[in-house]
Every structure is written in structure tokens, then in C-alpha cells.
């Protein structure tokens, strides 16, 4: 098998520095900044495009000399929703990362399919432009491979991997399979049944409360009164909005979309209650692509600002270095 068997020259390839090939130990595409995930979500067609891992040259991070400066793995990922890395990798891997690199690599896309290059070719020889592009100022970022280097990459031998996915990643695979069905097929299997919760589950009341909040903001939008209310738009408060919020709750695995910590429902601290947030504050719509659920405190902190600005503030609170925005894990 060669890379050209799974992707064509018209499809996109993205390169990203990594410490090692993809494996059961870390079956996720991880990043420290949400902006990297949003970039991929905007540019990738998950059914066609791939991400290629490139081993770093730093022996502190890429410990196996056979992996340094090499093309390592090819990944297809699910980029529709940024997820908590903790939900996608084994507990022991996450504990090690949290101990050695606190506050980093919190965000991930689950890997749906993976291949290793066989053998691992030297990146500077096969794709020198793509390899150089991973240096400053793109450290930790993903960079698209240019057309001038695709032909040589497509001829490289690869072998398919079978990864042991965590429960959350398996659920993503199931949702992806459903998403690829026709509208009639989705209706046949009752797609939304997976989002029906126990009537006694307290999340039902919280979802109803969030739907009412959104509906109130939408109904007030444009009104003058004591001050002008910005325009807002959302699905109807009945079934579509309730289902959308419920879907988001389970897609996020009951975590805040901003800080990735669990969301509590006991109401002992109102700042930790779930709150509906528009991902891009400049976008007035509460639709599937712009709606997430966060802690109220995180939502208030983000306010009208961008997710990138919120992340800078969160890095300061977590004690991470803010002057160096490069991802240590992806040192090249």
C-alpha cells in the first residue's frame, strides 16, 4: 500500500510535528491552543484529507532516534468538535502528560483511521518545504503541504494500523458513521435517540434553562429599551434547540468547551453551572457550528472576546509561559 491508495493529489495533506508515531498510548491529534483545532475544522474534509506526523529533531522530546525528522504517521481525524484529550487517551498516558506538562495538550481530535509510513522516510529529503514550514512561527501548528511536494509523498509506502480507541473515541466513530448516512437512513435508525436522556437526569432541567436563556436573548435582540440589545438568532426553543443543546452536552462529554473541565450540575456554585456560549462572539447565531456549552464563569470571562483571547488569559491563570506561544510538545 502507498499513500496514493488512500488520498489523491487533489486532497489536502497537513503536517504537524510530533514526538512519536500515533499509537494506542495516544490515539488522538492533540494541541495546546484551540485555534489549531478551529483551523483544521475550517480547512479539512475529514472523509478525504489527512494529517501527517513529522518527528521533531529534539532528542528531549522525540526520544527514539529512528523517529527524529522522519515522516511517521498518517491520520484521518474527526474535526467537527474539539474534545478533551483526557477523554480520548488512556488514563496512564493522561496522568503522565498532566504531571510533566500541566495545562498543555488539553484539546484533541479523535483519530478515526491511521497508517504508519513503512519505513519512516527523512522529512527534509522527501518534503523539505513542508518540513521547514514547521519551524518558527508555526511551531505546534498544522501546515498544509504544497502541490509541489504531494507527488513524492503519494508514492511512499504505508501500512494500516488498528488502534485501541477509548470509549469517547468509539462514540465519535459511531456518530461519524451516522453522519455519513443519507437523510432517509438517519430517519430509519432514529439518529436522535442517542441523545435522549433519563427523565430524572438533572441535565434536562439545565438544558431547558439554557434554551430559555437563548430564546430570551434572541427575542430581545435589536430592542432599544434602556440600551440596544445586539442581534441574536437561534433555532426555535422547542425540539430543535433542545436537541441541539442535548447533542452538544454529550458530544462535549459533559465538559466545558473552553477549559475542558467537567461541568457540575449540583448548583452549589453557580459559577460552575452550564452556560450556552457562542464560539465566535462576533457571530450572532446560536447554531450548531457556533454553539457550545461552558461553565458560566468561563463564559463570563470570555465575554465578547475571541476564544484565542480567552486562551491567553487562561494560560496566564494556569501559570503557563505567555511570551512563548509555541507548543513545547511540537518543538522541531
C-alpha positions as CSV (number, residue, x, y, z in Angstrom):
1,X,0.0,0.0,0.0
2,X,1.2,3.5,-0.8
3,X,-0.2,6.9,0.4
4,X,-1.7,7.4,-3.1
5,X,-4.0,4.5,-2.3
6,X,-5.9,6.5,0.3
7,X,-5.6,10.1,-0.9
8,X,-5.3,11.8,-4.2
9,X,-3.3,14.9,-5.4
10,X,-6.4,17.0,-5.2
11,X,-7.0,16.2,-1.5
12,X,-5.3,18.1,1.3
13,X,-2.4,17.0,3.4
14,X,-1.4,18.7,6.6
15,X,1.9,18.2,8.5
16,X,2.3,18.5,12.3
17,X,5.4,18.0,14.5
18,X,5.1,15.1,17.0
19,X,7.2,13.2,19.4
20,X,6.4,9.7,18.1
21,X,4.1,7.8,15.7
22,X,0.4,7.5,16.6
23,X,-0.3,4.6,18.9
24,X,-2.6,3.1,21.4
25,X,-0.8,5.1,24.0
26,X,-2.0,8.4,22.4
27,X,-4.7,7.7,19.8
28,X,-5.5,11.4,19.4
29,X,-4.4,14.5,17.5
30,X,-3.7,16.9,20.4
31,X,-2.9,20.6,20.7
32,X,-2.5,23.2,23.3
33,X,-4.3,26.0,21.5
34,X,-7.9,25.7,20.4
35,X,-7.1,27.9,17.4
36,X,-5.2,24.9,15.8
37,X,-8.3,22.8,16.1
38,X,-10.5,25.5,14.7
39,X,-8.1,26.0,11.8
40,X,-8.3,22.3,10.9
41,X,-12.1,22.2,11.3
42,X,-12.4,25.1,8.8
43,X,-9.9,23.6,6.2
44,X,-10.4,19.8,6.4
45,X,-12.7,17.4,4.7
46,X,-12.5,14.5,7.2
47,X,-13.6,12.0,4.6
48,X,-10.7,12.8,2.3
49,X,-7.9,14.9,3.9
50,X,-5.1,13.6,6.2
51,X,-2.7,14.9,8.8
52,X,0.9,13.7,8.7
53,X,3.0,13.4,11.9
54,X,6.6,14.6,11.5
55,X,9.1,13.6,14.2
56,X,10.9,16.5,15.8
57,X,14.7,16.9,15.8
58,X,15.0,17.4,19.6
59,X,16.1,14.4,21.5
60,X,14.4,15.7,24.6
61,X,11.0,15.1,23.0
62,X,11.5,12.6,20.2
63,X,13.5,10.2,22.2
64,X,13.8,7.4,19.6
65,X,16.5,8.5,17.2
66,X,14.7,6.4,14.5
67,X,11.8,8.9,14.7
68,X,13.6,12.2,14.6
69,X,13.0,14.3,11.5
70,X,11.0,11.4,9.9
71,X,7.6,11.2,8.4
72,X,5.9,9.0,11.0
73,X,2.1,8.5,10.7
74,X,-0.9,9.4,8.5
75,X,-4.2,10.2,10.3
76,X,-7.8,10.7,9.4
77,X,-9.5,12.6,12.3
78,X,-12.9,13.8,13.3
79,X,-12.6,17.6,13.3
80,X,-16.2,18.7,13.8
81,X,-15.9,19.1,17.6
82,X,-12.8,19.8,19.7
83,X,-12.7,17.3,22.6
84,X,-11.0,16.9,25.9
85,X,-7.8,14.9,25.4
86,X,-8.4,13.2,28.8
87,X,-11.5,11.5,27.2
88,X,-9.5,10.1,24.2
89,X,-6.3,8.7,25.6
90,X,-5.6,6.1,28.2
91,X,-5.6,7.2,31.9
92,X,-2.0,6.5,32.4
93,X,-0.9,8.5,29.4
94,X,-3.0,11.4,30.5
95,X,-1.7,11.3,34.1
96,X,1.9,11.3,32.7
97,X,1.2,14.3,30.5
98,X,-0.6,16.2,33.2
99,X,2.4,15.6,35.6
100,X,5.1,16.6,33.1
101,X,3.3,19.2,31.0
102,X,0.5,20.7,33.1
103,X,-2.0,22.8,31.2
104,X,-0.9,21.6,27.8
105,X,-2.4,19.3,25.1
106,X,-5.9,19.7,26.7
107,X,-7.6,19.7,23.3
108,X,-7.8,16.9,20.7
109,X,-9.5,15.4,17.7
110,X,-10.1,11.7,17.8
111,X,-8.2,9.5,15.3
112,X,-10.6,7.5,13.1
113,X,-8.1,5.8,10.8
114,X,-4.3,5.7,11.0
115,X,-1.3,4.4,9.0
116,X,2.4,4.4,9.6
117,X,5.0,5.1,6.9
118,X,6.9,1.9,6.2
119,X,9.8,2.7,6.6
120,X,10.0,6.2,8.1
121,X,11.5,8.5,5.4
122,X,13.5,11.6,6.3
123,X,11.2,14.5,6.0
124,X,13.9,17.0,4.8
125,X,14.6,14.8,1.9
126,X,11.0,13.9,0.8
127,X,9.2,17.2,1.7
128,X,11.8,19.8,2.6
129,X,9.4,22.8,2.2
130,X,6.7,21.2,4.4
131,X,9.4,20.2,7.0
132,X,10.9,23.7,7.2
133,X,7.4,25.2,7.5
134,X,7.0,23.6,10.9
135,X,9.7,25.8,12.4
136,X,9.1,29.3,13.9
137,X,6.5,30.8,13.8
138,X,4.4,27.7,13.1
139,X,5.7,25.5,16.0
140,X,2.8,23.4,17.3
141,X,0.7,24.4,14.4
142,X,-0.5,22.4,11.4
143,X,0.7,23.4,7.9
144,X,-0.8,22.4,4.6
145,X,1.6,20.6,2.1
146,X,2.0,22.4,-1.1
147,X,1.3,20.9,-4.5
148,X,5.0,20.7,-5.4
149,X,5.6,18.1,-2.8
150,X,2.5,16.0,-3.0
151,X,3.6,13.8,-5.9
152,X,6.6,12.4,-3.9
153,X,4.6,11.9,-0.8
154,X,1.9,9.9,-2.6
155,X,4.5,7.3,-3.6
156,X,5.6,6.5,-0.1
157,X,4.7,3.0,1.3
158,X,2.4,2.9,4.3
159,X,0.8,0.2,6.5
160,X,-2.6,0.5,8.1
161,X,-2.9,0.4,11.9
162,X,-5.6,-0.8,14.2
163,X,-5.8,1.4,17.3
164,X,-7.4,0.6,20.6
165,X,-9.7,3.6,21.0
166,X,-11.1,4.8,24.3
167,X,-14.9,4.8,24.8
168,X,-15.3,8.5,23.9
169,X,-13.4,8.0,20.6
170,X,-15.6,4.9,19.8
171,X,-18.7,7.0,20.3
172,X,-17.3,9.6,17.9
173,X,-16.7,6.8,15.3
174,X,-20.4,5.8,15.7
175,X,-21.6,9.4,15.3
176,X,-19.4,9.8,12.2
177,X,-20.9,6.7,10.7
178,X,-24.4,8.1,11.3
179,X,-23.4,11.4,9.9
180,X,-22.4,9.8,6.6
181,X,-25.8,8.1,6.1
182,X,-28.4,9.6,3.9
183,X,-31.3,11.6,5.4
184,X,-33.6,8.7,4.9
185,X,-31.2,6.3,6.6
186,X,-30.8,8.6,9.6
187,X,-34.6,8.7,9.9
188,X,-34.8,5.0,9.7
189,X,-32.5,4.4,12.7
190,X,-33.8,7.2,14.8
191,X,-30.5,9.2,15.0
192,X,-31.5,11.4,17.8
193,X,-32.4,8.5,20.1
194,X,-28.8,8.5,21.2
195,X,-29.4,11.9,22.8
196,X,-32.5,11.1,24.8
197,X,-31.7,11.2,28.5
198,X,-33.2,9.7,31.6
199,X,-36.2,11.9,32.6
200,X,-34.8,12.2,36.1
201,X,-31.4,13.4,34.9
202,X,-30.8,16.9,36.1
203,X,-29.3,17.9,32.8
204,X,-32.8,18.0,31.4
205,X,-33.7,21.0,33.6
206,X,-30.4,22.7,32.8
207,X,-30.9,22.3,29.1
208,X,-34.4,23.7,29.4
209,X,-32.9,26.7,31.3
210,X,-30.2,27.3,28.7
211,X,-32.8,27.1,25.9
212,X,-34.9,29.7,27.7
213,X,-31.8,31.9,28.1
214,X,-31.1,31.7,24.4
215,X,-34.7,32.3,23.5
216,X,-34.8,35.4,25.7
217,X,-31.6,36.8,24.2
218,X,-33.0,36.2,20.7
219,X,-36.4,37.8,21.5
220,X,-34.7,40.9,22.9
221,X,-32.2,41.3,20.1
222,X,-32.4,44.6,18.3
223,X,-34.7,46.1,21.0
224,X,-33.7,49.6,22.3
225,X,-35.2,49.9,25.8
226,X,-32.7,51.3,28.2
227,X,-29.9,50.1,25.9
228,X,-29.5,48.4,22.5
229,X,-29.5,44.6,22.5
230,X,-27.3,43.1,19.8
231,X,-29.0,40.9,17.2
232,X,-29.1,37.2,18.0
233,X,-30.6,34.2,16.2
234,X,-31.2,30.6,17.2
235,X,-33.3,27.6,16.3
236,X,-36.9,27.5,17.8
237,X,-36.9,26.9,21.6
238,X,-38.9,23.7,21.1
239,X,-37.5,20.4,19.9
240,X,-34.7,21.8,17.5
241,X,-33.0,23.9,20.2
242,X,-33.5,21.3,23.0
243,X,-32.0,18.6,20.8
244,X,-29.1,20.8,19.7
245,X,-28.2,21.6,23.3
246,X,-28.5,17.9,24.4
247,X,-26.4,16.9,21.4
248,X,-23.7,19.4,22.4
249,X,-23.8,18.2,26.0
250,X,-23.0,14.6,25.1
251,X,-20.6,15.5,22.3
252,X,-18.6,17.5,24.8
253,X,-18.7,14.6,27.2
254,X,-20.2,16.9,29.9
255,X,-17.2,19.1,29.8
256,X,-16.7,22.9,29.4
257,X,-15.8,23.7,25.8
258,X,-13.4,26.4,26.9
259,X,-11.4,25.0,29.8
260,X,-12.3,21.3,29.2
261,X,-13.0,20.6,32.9
262,X,-16.2,18.8,33.9
263,X,-19.4,20.8,34.3
264,X,-21.2,20.3,37.7
265,X,-25.0,20.2,38.0
266,X,-25.3,20.4,41.7
267,X,-25.8,24.2,41.7
268,X,-23.6,24.6,44.9
269,X,-21.5,27.1,43.0
270,X,-23.5,29.0,40.3
271,X,-20.2,29.9,38.5
272,X,-19.8,26.2,37.6
273,X,-23.2,25.7,36.1
274,X,-23.6,25.1,32.4
275,X,-24.0,28.2,30.2
276,X,-24.6,28.5,26.4
277,X,-21.8,30.2,24.6
278,X,-21.3,31.4,21.1
279,X,-17.9,30.1,20.0
280,X,-17.2,33.2,17.8
281,X,-18.6,36.1,19.7
282,X,-18.8,38.2,16.6
283,X,-21.2,35.7,15.1
284,X,-24.7,36.4,16.4
285,X,-26.1,32.9,15.7
286,X,-26.6,30.1,18.2
287,X,-26.4,27.4,15.6
288,X,-24.6,24.0,15.5
289,X,-21.4,25.4,14.3
290,X,-21.3,28.3,16.8
291,X,-22.9,26.9,19.9
292,X,-21.1,25.3,22.8
293,X,-21.7,24.7,26.5
294,X,-19.3,26.1,29.0
295,X,-19.0,26.9,32.7
296,X,-20.8,30.2,33.5
297,X,-17.5,31.6,34.9
298,X,-15.7,30.7,31.7
299,X,-18.4,32.2,29.6
300,X,-18.3,35.4,31.6
301,X,-14.5,35.6,31.4
302,X,-14.6,35.1,27.6
303,X,-17.5,37.6,27.3
304,X,-17.4,39.3,23.9
305,X,-13.8,38.3,23.2
306,X,-12.5,35.6,21.0
307,X,-11.5,32.1,22.0
308,X,-7.9,32.9,21.3
309,X,-8.0,35.9,23.7
310,X,-9.7,33.7,26.3
311,X,-6.9,31.1,25.9
312,X,-4.3,33.8,26.5
313,X,-6.0,34.7,29.8
314,X,-6.4,31.0,30.7
315,X,-2.7,30.4,30.1
316,X,-1.9,33.2,32.5
317,X,-4.2,31.8,35.2
318,X,-2.7,28.3,34.7
319,X,0.8,29.7,35.1
320,X,1.9,28.8,31.6
321,X,4.5,31.0,29.8
322,X,2.7,33.5,27.7
323,X,5.6,35.1,25.9
324,X,6.4,31.8,24.1
325,X,3.3,30.6,22.4
326,X,5.0,27.7,20.7
327,X,3.9,24.2,21.7
328,X,6.7,22.6,23.6
329,X,5.5,19.1,22.6
330,X,5.9,20.1,19.0
331,X,9.4,21.5,19.2
332,X,11.0,21.0,15.8
